[in-house]
Amino acid sequence: MNAAVLGGLSLGGEASRRFECSRAACTQEASWGIQWRNPKIHSEDRRKTWLACDEHLSMLRDFLEARSFPLTVVGVSELDG
């Protein structure tokens, strides 16, 4: 079965990489997972994960740190699931 295509984007198809950078418009393979939470709205046990390639790791991490969000950076091989 072919994936639907909308405006040049494949819908329902297989991802080209298992871990792709979360930076808008970046399609590079992610090497890093940034696990973070917003303490104003997330409980202590809740974590969100952004993925980052080497080029965008600092930018994504700095964005979260500027908001004083607790975070941890790990290699993608250390991510659960």
N, CA, C and O atoms as CSV, one atom per row, in Angstrom:
chain,resi,resn,atom,element,x,y,z
A,1,MET,N,N,0.837,-1.182,0.000
A,1,MET,CA,C,0.000,0.000,0.000
A,1,MET,C,C,0.879,1.242,0.000
A,1,MET,O,O,1.815,1.330,0.794
A,2,ASN,N,N,0.601,2.189,-0.862
A,2,ASN,CA,C,1.369,3.420,-0.944
A,2,ASN,C,C,0.870,4.423,0.091
A,2,ASN,O,O,-0.318,4.468,0.411
A,3,ALA,N,N,1.780,5.212,0.598
A,3,ALA,CA,C,1.409,6.281,1.530
A,3,ALA,C,C,0.780,7.424,0.750
A,3,ALA,O,O,1.172,7.692,-0.386
A,4,ALA,N,N,-0.189,8.096,1.351
A,4,ALA,CA,C,-0.798,9.264,0.724
A,4,ALA,C,C,0.224,10.390,0.682
A,4,ALA,O,O,1.097,10.483,1.545
A,5,VAL,N,N,0.107,11.244,-0.327
A,5,VAL,CA,C,1.026,12.375,-0.452
A,5,VAL,C,C,0.202,13.652,-0.458
A,5,VAL,O,O,-0.760,13.776,-1.216
A,6,LEU,N,N,0.582,14.597,0.387
A,6,LEU,CA,C,-0.100,15.880,0.498
A,6,LEU,C,C,0.938,16.976,0.451
A,6,LEU,O,O,1.789,17.054,1.337
A,7,GLY,N,N,0.892,17.807,-0.540
A,7,GLY,CA,C,1.836,18.917,-0.655
A,7,GLY,C,C,3.285,18.458,-0.632
A,7,GLY,O,O,4.144,19.165,-0.105
A,8,GLY,N,N,3.574,17.290,-1.191
A,8,GLY,CA,C,4.939,16.790,-1.219
A,8,GLY,C,C,5.347,16.042,0.043
A,8,GLY,O,O,6.460,15.523,0.125
A,9,LEU,N,N,4.445,15.982,1.038
A,9,LEU,CA,C,4.760,15.274,2.274
A,9,LEU,C,C,4.107,13.908,2.255
A,9,LEU,O,O,2.944,13.776,1.874
A,10,SER,N,N,4.831,12.912,2.656
A,10,SER,CA,C,4.302,11.565,2.723
A,10,SER,C,C,3.538,11.384,4.020
A,10,SER,O,O,4.052,11.683,5.098
A,11,LEU,N,N,2.311,10.893,3.916
A,11,LEU,CA,C,1.493,10.643,5.101
A,11,LEU,C,C,1.317,9.140,5.283
A,11,LEU,O,O,0.946,8.433,4.346
A,12,GLY,N,N,1.582,8.665,6.474
A,12,GLY,CA,C,1.383,7.259,6.763
A,12,GLY,C,C,2.487,6.359,6.267
A,12,GLY,O,O,2.382,5.137,6.369
A,13,GLY,N,N,3.530,6.929,5.740
A,13,GLY,CA,C,4.646,6.131,5.250
A,13,GLY,C,C,5.653,5.873,6.348
A,13,GLY,O,O,5.523,6.378,7.463
A,14,GLU,N,N,6.633,5.101,6.029
A,14,GLU,CA,C,7.694,4.803,6.984
A,14,GLU,C,C,8.614,6.008,7.121
A,14,GLU,O,O,8.891,6.701,6.143
A,15,ALA,N,N,9.085,6.252,8.335
A,15,ALA,CA,C,10.048,7.331,8.559
A,15,ALA,C,C,11.354,6.976,7.860
A,15,ALA,O,O,11.734,5.807,7.793
A,16,SER,N,N,12.031,7.981,7.346
A,16,SER,CA,C,13.288,7.719,6.650
A,16,SER,C,C,14.398,7.351,7.625
A,16,SER,O,O,15.380,6.711,7.248
A,17,ARG,N,N,14.234,7.765,8.895
A,17,ARG,CA,C,15.199,7.437,9.944
A,17,ARG,C,C,14.421,7.084,11.195
A,17,ARG,O,O,13.288,7.528,11.377
A,18,ARG,N,N,15.022,6.296,12.045
A,18,ARG,CA,C,14.355,5.960,13.308
A,18,ARG,C,C,14.301,7.173,14.220
A,18,ARG,O,O,13.273,7.420,14.852
A,19,PHE,N,N,15.382,7.934,14.304
A,19,PHE,CA,C,15.445,9.122,15.151
A,19,PHE,C,C,15.773,10.321,14.274
A,19,PHE,O,O,16.882,10.430,13.751
A,20,GLU,N,N,14.807,11.221,14.114
A,20,GLU,CA,C,14.998,12.408,13.285
A,20,GLU,C,C,14.943,13.644,14.172
A,20,GLU,O,O,14.112,13.723,15.078
A,21,CYS,N,N,15.808,14.594,13.922
A,21,CYS,CA,C,15.917,15.820,14.709
A,21,CYS,C,C,14.563,16.520,14.828
A,21,CYS,O,O,13.804,16.581,13.861
A,22,SER,N,N,14.263,17.049,16.017
A,22,SER,CA,C,13.011,17.754,16.276
A,22,SER,C,C,13.019,19.204,15.815
A,22,SER,O,O,11.965,19.839,15.804
A,23,ARG,N,N,14.151,19.740,15.440
A,23,ARG,CA,C,14.229,21.126,14.975
A,23,ARG,C,C,13.407,21.282,13.709
A,23,ARG,O,O,13.516,20.472,12.789
A,24,ALA,N,N,12.589,22.313,13.659
A,24,ALA,CA,C,11.736,22.543,12.494
A,24,ALA,C,C,12.555,22.522,11.210
A,24,ALA,O,O,13.609,23.152,11.120
A,25,ALA,N,N,12.061,21.800,10.235
A,25,ALA,CA,C,12.645,21.689,8.897
A,25,ALA,C,C,13.950,20.898,8.848
A,25,ALA,O,O,14.553,20.790,7.780
A,26,CYS,N,N,14.397,20.350,9.955
A,26,CYS,CA,C,15.609,19.529,9.944
A,26,CYS,C,C,15.215,18.070,9.749
A,26,CYS,O,O,14.313,17.564,10.416
A,27,THR,N,N,15.891,17.414,8.842
A,27,THR,CA,C,15.614,15.995,8.596
A,27,THR,C,C,16.837,15.127,8.881
A,27,THR,O,O,16.910,13.975,8.452
A,28,GLN,N,N,17.798,15.697,9.613
A,28,GLN,CA,C,19.020,14.960,9.929
A,28,GLN,C,C,18.751,13.891,10.982
A,28,GLN,O,O,17.816,14.003,11.775
A,29,GLU,N,N,19.562,12.882,10.976
A,29,GLU,CA,C,19.475,11.833,11.989
A,29,GLU,C,C,19.828,12.411,13.352
A,29,GLU,O,O,20.822,13.122,13.495
A,30,ALA,N,N,19.016,12.103,14.342
A,30,ALA,CA,C,19.259,12.574,15.707
A,30,ALA,C,C,20.228,11.637,16.414
A,30,ALA,O,O,20.143,10.415,16.286
A,31,SER,N,N,21.134,12.222,17.149
A,31,SER,CA,C,22.077,11.471,17.976
A,31,SER,C,C,21.758,11.624,19.452
A,31,SER,O,O,22.245,10.858,20.284
A,32,TRP,N,N,20.926,12.631,19.778
A,32,TRP,CA,C,20.682,13.007,21.164
A,32,TRP,C,C,19.198,13.050,21.484
A,32,TRP,O,O,18.374,13.376,20.628
A,33,GLY,N,N,18.869,12.721,22.712
A,33,GLY,CA,C,17.526,12.898,23.239
A,33,GLY,C,C,17.586,13.908,24.370
A,33,GLY,O,O,18.394,13.769,25.288
A,34,ILE,N,N,16.736,14.921,24.309
A,34,ILE,CA,C,16.655,15.910,25.378
A,34,ILE,C,C,15.353,15.640,26.117
A,34,ILE,O,O,14.270,15.894,25.589
A,35,GLN,N,N,15.456,15.130,27.329
A,35,GLN,CA,C,14.286,14.829,28.140
A,35,GLN,C,C,14.047,16.008,29.075
A,35,GLN,O,O,14.940,16.400,29.826
A,36,TRP,N,N,12.848,16.571,29.032
A,36,TRP,CA,C,12.583,17.798,29.759
A,36,TRP,C,C,11.148,17.800,30.272
A,36,TRP,O,O,10.327,16.964,29.892
A,37,ARG,N,N,10.871,18.766,31.148
A,37,ARG,CA,C,9.502,18.977,31.617
A,37,ARG,C,C,9.324,20.433,31.990
A,37,ARG,O,O,10.279,21.120,32.352
A,38,ASN,N,N,8.105,20.886,31.898
A,38,ASN,CA,C,7.740,22.222,32.349
A,38,ASN,C,C,7.175,22.057,33.753
A,38,ASN,O,O,6.066,21.542,33.899
A,39,PRO,N,N,7.895,22.475,34.792
A,39,PRO,CA,C,7.447,22.226,36.164
A,39,PRO,C,C,6.141,22.929,36.527
A,39,PRO,O,O,5.505,22.571,37.518
A,40,LYS,N,N,5.736,23.919,35.742
A,40,LYS,CA,C,4.468,24.598,36.023
A,40,LYS,C,C,3.265,23.755,35.622
A,40,LYS,O,O,2.177,23.928,36.173
A,41,ILE,N,N,3.447,22.850,34.673
A,41,ILE,CA,C,2.307,22.055,34.203
A,41,ILE,C,C,2.519,20.541,34.235
A,41,ILE,O,O,1.552,19.785,34.142
A,42,HIS,N,N,3.766,20.087,34.364
A,42,HIS,CA,C,4.046,18.649,34.365
A,42,HIS,C,C,4.416,18.169,35.759
A,42,HIS,O,O,5.157,18.837,36.480
A,43,SER,N,N,3.901,17.015,36.130
A,43,SER,CA,C,4.278,16.415,37.414
A,43,SER,C,C,5.742,15.985,37.364
A,43,SER,O,O,6.342,15.912,36.292
A,44,GLU,N,N,6.298,15.706,38.519
A,44,GLU,CA,C,7.715,15.346,38.652
A,44,GLU,C,C,8.102,14.143,37.784
A,44,GLU,O,O,9.233,14.067,37.304
A,45,ASP,N,N,7.171,13.203,37.581
A,45,ASP,CA,C,7.488,11.985,36.831
A,45,ASP,C,C,7.226,12.114,35.321
A,45,ASP,O,O,7.503,11.178,34.571
A,46,ARG,N,N,6.707,13.239,34.873
A,46,ARG,CA,C,6.407,13.450,33.453
A,46,ARG,C,C,7.630,14.010,32.731
A,46,ARG,O,O,8.258,14.953,33.211
A,47,ARG,N,N,7.964,13.438,31.595
A,47,ARG,CA,C,9.068,13.931,30.771
A,47,ARG,C,C,8.631,13.953,29.317
A,47,ARG,O,O,7.962,13.034,28.847
A,48,LYS,N,N,9.008,14.996,28.617
A,48,LYS,CA,C,8.829,15.063,27.175
A,48,LYS,C,C,10.215,14.858,26.571
A,48,LYS,O,O,11.226,15.105,27.229
A,49,THR,N,N,10.258,14.412,25.332
A,49,THR,CA,C,11.549,14.170,24.685
A,49,THR,C,C,11.594,14.857,23.335
A,49,THR,O,O,10.720,14.670,22.488
A,50,TRP,N,N,12.629,15.652,23.156
A,50,TRP,CA,C,12.964,16.198,21.850
A,50,TRP,C,C,14.206,15.470,21.378
A,50,TRP,O,O,15.074,15.121,22.178
A,51,LEU,N,N,14.290,15.242,20.084
A,51,LEU,CA,C,15.463,14.613,19.492
A,51,LEU,C,C,16.295,15.684,18.808
A,51,LEU,O,O,15.752,16.652,18.275
A,52,ALA,N,N,17.611,15.514,18.822
A,52,ALA,CA,C,18.497,16.523,18.239
A,52,ALA,C,C,19.652,15.892,17.483
A,52,ALA,O,O,20.245,14.904,17.916
A,53,CYS,N,N,19.953,16.496,16.339
A,53,CYS,CA,C,21.180,16.141,15.627
A,53,CYS,C,C,22.316,16.923,16.296
A,53,CYS,O,O,22.064,17.785,17.138
A,54,ASP,N,N,23.542,16.629,15.929
A,54,ASP,CA,C,24.687,17.330,16.530
A,54,ASP,C,C,24.604,18.841,16.310
A,54,ASP,O,O,24.937,19.616,17.207
A,55,GLU,N,N,24.165,19.259,15.136
A,55,GLU,CA,C,24.108,20.682,14.801
A,55,GLU,C,C,23.096,21.459,15.652
A,55,GLU,O,O,23.342,22.619,15.983
A,56,HIS,N,N,21.967,20.844,16.011
A,56,HIS,CA,C,20.897,21.566,16.702
A,56,HIS,C,C,20.798,21.271,18.205
A,56,HIS,O,O,19.931,21.825,18.881
A,57,LEU,N,N,21.655,20.422,18.725
A,57,LEU,CA,C,21.601,20.094,20.150
A,57,LEU,C,C,21.696,21.344,21.015
A,57,LEU,O,O,20.853,21.545,21.889
A,58,SER,N,N,22.688,22.177,20.797
A,58,SER,CA,C,22.880,23.373,21.637
A,58,SER,C,C,21.690,24.307,21.559
A,58,SER,O,O,21.246,24.827,22.583
A,59,MET,N,N,21.164,24.529,20.365
A,59,MET,CA,C,20.043,25.448,20.186
A,59,MET,C,C,18.799,24.959,20.935
A,59,MET,O,O,18.148,25.737,21.632
A,60,LEU,N,N,18.472,23.681,20.795
A,60,LEU,CA,C,17.299,23.130,21.475
A,60,LEU,C,C,17.498,23.126,22.991
A,60,LEU,O,O,16.591,23.498,23.735
A,61,ARG,N,N,18.668,22.711,23.447
A,61,ARG,CA,C,18.964,22.700,24.881
A,61,ARG,C,C,18.918,24.117,25.454
A,61,ARG,O,O,18.335,24.328,26.517
A,62,ASP,N,N,19.519,25.085,24.774
A,62,ASP,CA,C,19.520,26.469,25.245
A,62,ASP,C,C,18.102,27.039,25.333
A,62,ASP,O,O,17.794,27.787,26.262
A,63,PHE,N,N,17.247,26.695,24.383
A,63,PHE,CA,C,15.852,27.139,24.400
A,63,PHE,C,C,15.163,26.684,25.683
A,63,PHE,O,O,14.467,27.469,26.328
A,64,LEU,N,N,15.352,25.429,26.052
A,64,LEU,CA,C,14.723,24.884,27.264
A,64,LEU,C,C,15.363,25.442,28.533
A,64,LEU,O,O,14.661,25.764,29.492
A,65,GLU,N,N,16.680,25.557,28.545
A,65,GLU,CA,C,17.381,26.085,29.719
A,65,GLU,C,C,17.010,27.551,29.971
A,65,GLU,O,O,16.959,27.972,31.127
A,66,ALA,N,N,16.754,28.328,28.933
A,66,ALA,CA,C,16.370,29.727,29.088
A,66,ALA,C,C,15.033,29.862,29.824
A,66,ALA,O,O,14.741,30.905,30.408
A,67,ARG,N,N,14.233,28.807,29.790
A,67,ARG,CA,C,12.949,28.791,30.475
A,67,ARG,C,C,13.027,28.082,31.823
A,67,ARG,O,O,12.010,27.859,32.480
A,68,SER,N,N,14.245,27.732,32.225
A,68,SER,CA,C,14.509,27.034,33.494
A,68,SER,C,C,13.783,25.698,33.592
A,68,SER,O,O,13.386,25.281,34.680
A,69,PHE,N,N,13.608,25.022,32.444
A,69,PHE,CA,C,13.005,23.698,32.464
A,69,PHE,C,C,14.076,22.681,32.842
A,69,PHE,O,O,15.165,22.694,32.268
A,70,PRO,N,N,13.787,21.802,33.795
A,70,PRO,CA,C,14.748,20.733,34.097
A,70,PRO,C,C,14.906,19.833,32.865
A,70,PRO,O,O,13.924,19.489,32.207
A,71,LEU,N,N,16.140,19.464,32.568
A,71,LEU,CA,C,16.364,18.612,31.407
A,71,LEU,C,C,17.567,17.712,31.608
A,71,LEU,O,O,18.433,17.956,32.448
A,72,THR,N,N,17.583,16.677,30.814
A,72,THR,CA,C,18.696,15.735,30.764
A,72,THR,C,C,18.958,15.434,29.301
A,72,THR,O,O,18.019,15.236,28.530
A,73,VAL,N,N,20.228,15.397,28.909
A,73,VAL,CA,C,20.597,15.046,27.543
A,73,VAL,C,C,21.228,13.664,27.567
A,73,VAL,O,O,22.161,13.405,28.327
A,74,VAL,N,N,20.705,12.778,26.721
A,74,VAL,CA,C,21.225,11.407,26.635
A,74,VAL,C,C,21.396,11.047,25.163
A,74,VAL,O,O,20.788,11.661,24.287
A,75,GLY,N,N,22.213,10.066,24.909
A,75,GLY,CA,C,22.343,9.537,23.555
A,75,GLY,C,C,21.055,8.802,23.186
A,75,GLY,O,O,20.398,8.237,24.061
A,76,VAL,N,N,20.687,8.800,21.908
A,76,VAL,CA,C,19.446,8.145,21.514
A,76,VAL,C,C,19.424,6.657,21.877
A,76,VAL,O,O,18.355,6.077,22.067
A,77,SER,N,N,20.591,6.053,21.972
A,77,SER,CA,C,20.631,4.636,22.348
A,77,SER,C,C,20.179,4.407,23.788
A,77,SER,O,O,19.860,3.281,24.170
A,78,GLU,N,N,20.153,5.472,24.582
A,78,GLU,CA,C,19.735,5.379,25.981
A,78,GLU,C,C,18.243,5.654,26.179
A,78,GLU,O,O,17.741,5.544,27.298
A,79,LEU,N,N,17.539,6.006,25.123
A,79,LEU,CA,C,16.101,6.305,25.229
A,79,LEU,C,C,15.292,5.018,25.348
A,79,LEU,O,O,15.624,4.004,24.735
A,80,ASP,N,N,14.249,5.072,26.128
A,80,ASP,CA,C,13.324,3.944,26.230
A,80,ASP,C,C,12.390,3.956,25.030
A,80,ASP,O,O,11.890,5.008,24.630
A,81,GLY,N,N,12.159,2.789,24.465
A,81,GLY,CA,C,11.200,2.704,23.357
A,81,GLY,C,C,11.730,3.364,22.185
A,81,GLY,O,O,11.071,3.401,21.146
